[in-house]
Amino acid sequence: MATALAQQLPLALVVDIDGLRTQLGQWETRTESRWLARDLAISLIETHLESGYNVIVPQFLGRLEFIERLEEAALAVGGSFVEVLLAIDRESAERRFRERRAALAGVSHPEGDVAEADVEAAIAAADDAIVEVYEQRSGAIRVDASGDLDHTCSALLSVLSAT
C-alpha cells in the first residue's frame, strides 16, 4: 500500500521501520533493535521532510508515544503530519497478515515473532490497541481499507489532497 501511494507522490519516501530493523546485525536477538530502528526512522523522516518531500510511514502504531514522536519530528522541521488509520475487520486483518507472512517465507522479519497459533489473538490485541490510540487522537483520519489496493490508494490520495 505504501509503495503504491508513494508512486503517486513525487520523490515520496517510504520509511519502513521493520525494514530498517532487519538491516541491523543480530536484530533478532537484540531487543534494542526496535528502538534503534525507530531512531533511524526519525532521522530519515526529518532529513527528507527538510528537503521538501513527503514521507510515508506504514506502521502499526499501537503506542501513542511513537505517533507523538513522529508528529513532533514532522512539525520540528516545518512539515505537516497526517495520521491515517487503515481500517479493516479482524478476519481480513488475519488473512492479510498470513498472506504477508507467506510472502516473507524464508526471510527473517519481525512478523515471524508471532507463532501461527497466536495470530488470531495477536491481531485481536493489535486491533484493540490501535482503536484505543485512534480514539485518543482527534486528528487521526479513518480510511476504509477493506477494498483492493487501487480503491484504498485512491481513498488515501483523496484524504491527503483534502489536508
N, C-alpha and C positions, 0 to 999 in steps of 0.2 A: 504494500500500500504506500509506504513512504517513498519508495523508489519511483512508483508511478506518479505520485504527487510532485516529486522533485523534477521530473521530466517536464512538468508544466510551468515551472518557475525557473527562469534563467539563473544558472550558477547556484541554485539552492543546494545546500549541503545536508545530507542525511547523517546524523550523528547517532550511530547505533551503539549504545553503551555496552550491551552484551558483546558486540563485535570487538570493541576496544578491549574489553576484559579478556577475551580469548586470545588476544595478541600478546598478553603479558605472560612471561615464562612462569610455569608452575602455578598458573592461576587457580587450577582445580584444588590445590592443597593449601592455598594461602587466602584466608578469609579477607585480608586487607585488599585483595584484588578488587573487590566490589567498590570500595571507597576510592581507591586509586583510579579506577575506570571512570567514576563519576567526576573526579577532579580533572582528569584529562578531557572529559567531555566539556566541562565548563570552560576550560582554556580554548578548546576548538571553537565552541559556540561564540565566545567573546571575540575571538580573532576574526571569525567570519562575519559576524554582525558589524564589527567595526569597519569592515571592508564594504559594507552596504548591501550585503546579500542575506537571503533568507536561510534559516536553519530549521530542519525538521528533526524532532527527537521522538522516534517511535518507541515508546517505552511504556510498560505497565507501571503506573505510578500510584502505588497504594500507600505511599507515605507522604504526608503533607509537606514535610521538611524539604524534600528534594524538589518538589514543584515550586516551592517558595524560593529555593536557591536558583532554579532556572529562571524564574521571573526576575529576581534581583540581578542576575547576570545580564539579562537582556536589557533591562532598564538602565543599568550602570553604564552601558556603552551607547546609550541613546536609541536602542532598538525598542520594539514593541513585543508584547508577549500575548500569544493566543493559545489558550488551553482548550483542547478538544477531547471529548470522551467519545470514542467509537463504541457504540452500544450494540450488543447482540445478546441473544438469550444464552443461557448456560449450556444448553445442549450443543448449540452451534460453536460456542467457545471451546468446548471439549473436543469437538470434531476438528476444528481448525488447529488446535494445539497438537493433537495427534498427527494431523497431516504435516505440520511443520516439523515435528519430531521425526517422522518417517523420511522427510526430505533431507534431514540432517543425519540420517543413519551413518554411523562410522565417523562422524565429526564430533569432536569434543565441544560441547556447548552447554551453557547454564540450564537450558530446558531439560537436559539429561539428568539434572539433580532430582527430578520428580520421578519416582518409581511409577510404572504403568498402573499398578493397583491404587495409587494415590492421586491419579489425575483428576478424578471427579471431585474429591474433597479439596484438592489444591485449587481447582477452578472455582468452586463454591466459595472458598475463603478469599480468593483474589477478587471475586465479584463483590462480595460483601465489603471488602476493604476499599475498593475503588468507588463504590456507591457512597460509602461514608465520607471519603475525601471529596467526591463531587458535590455532595450536599453542603460541605463547608466552603466551597469555592464559588462565590457568587458570579464570577465572570466566566466560569467554565461553560463551554458550549457542547451540547449533546448532539451527536450526529448518528442517525440510524445506519449501522454498518451491516445490516442483515442481507443486503443485496450483493451483487457481484462487484468485482474490483472497479469496473468503469463507473457503475452507479455511485459507489461510495466515494470515489475520487471526484466525481462531478459535484457531489454534495459538499465535500471538503472545500473545493475551489469556490463554491458559492459562499460558504461561510467565510473564507479568507477574503474574498472580494468585498464582503459587507463590513469587514472590520477596519 
